[in-house]
């Protein structure tokens, strides 16, 4: 039976690599092997498992955070932030790249939707960076990497899903992800600043003629007006969680309402826009939940055939005990990120690894943050890095795919360095949750 479980996993990966839809591949494989191993009684267990997943109150935060992100995309917040930060930092070498990283971090803490962030910055900032003489690789790499910060900086949909799958508090997970997320922002800023000063021709400063004198005089007021709405929304959403005022699901509702208010204040809350936001939210949330249903069925069958015991025996038998397990699990997730989507890894691999981590005495909160940082690289690693697809779709015709691939290499290395830091110094993730206890 254990060999059948391993065959089931191989069949799943095979069909995923052939390009079949994730949700139906998960569900179809589960039905096939469930009937083969458990017979018709399998259908007595499956509805109960799916019902338990779909009635989980914590998962209600997923469509709410998606709604918030898509609505903020319509509000014009991203455009205002990009223009203002470009004016603030444009006069320094690499200033536009610095502004991209900062805006990426701010959008991550408000929208949390990677695709919307990368597309918005690609449309607005990439032509400007190329126009002012930035190296194509540096410009595309900065935009793609900064856009993925929404994966680890809360509020993040993937953190909500990880918290539910691993059975840990989403609020605690949000707190644990703050410092690692800021550490990645710091690494990105150090890199782009160093490149600008060591090789100024790759990231030149804006000329005085490129900045409007009238705008520069009122730059402080403009910056305050632009930053205040974003910071207010961050405080409303994350502050309500961190101070125990609201649960993550309730704070997601606050964020959705705040996004509506911001869109209204920008004059973009029309019936057409609201309909588009609701349609996008429905599509994205449905995709997440149908994959979750398929993953629930797959996990039920995989464990029923003893597959989890095989993985448990292998992982616990590695040399180095918990450090050997951490090394193998992180390498596995990183390697799978080249060929699988972050949702697939989250729903298929994480439920298998979590019991092993708990058995070895690893702090699951810390382990979840490590997985979150690692999964972020899956957006950047070719050939299936989604941020690369998003950016190529909106980039000017002269930007080649190979240039985008070369541009993200330094940022993938920086993310790996950030992951190693969090592994070696667990307090980077655990200090804030422990401090608030």
Secondary structure, 3 states (H helix, E strand, C coil): CHHHHHHHHHHHHHHHHCCCCHHHHHHHHHHHHHHHHHHHHHHHHHHHHHHHHHCCHHHHHHHHHHHHHHHHHHHCHHHHHHHHHHHHHCCCCCHHHHHHHHHHHHHHCCCCCHHHHHHHHHHHHHHHHHHCCCCHHHHHHHHHHHHHHHHCCCCCHHHHHHHHHHCCCHHHHHHHHHHHHHHHHHHHHHHHHHHHHHCHHHCCCCCHHHCCHHHHHCHHHHHHHHHHHHHHHHHHHHHHHHCCCCCHHHHHHHHHHHHHHHHHHCCCCCHHHHHHHHHHHHHHHHHHHHHHHHHHHHHHHHHHCCHHHHHHHHHHCCCCCHHHHHHHHHHHHHHHCCCCCHHHHHHHCHHHHHHHHHHCCCCHHHHHHHHHHHHHHHHCCCCCCHHHHHHHHHCCCCCCHHHHHHHHHHHHHHHHHHHHHHHHCCHHHHHHHHHHC
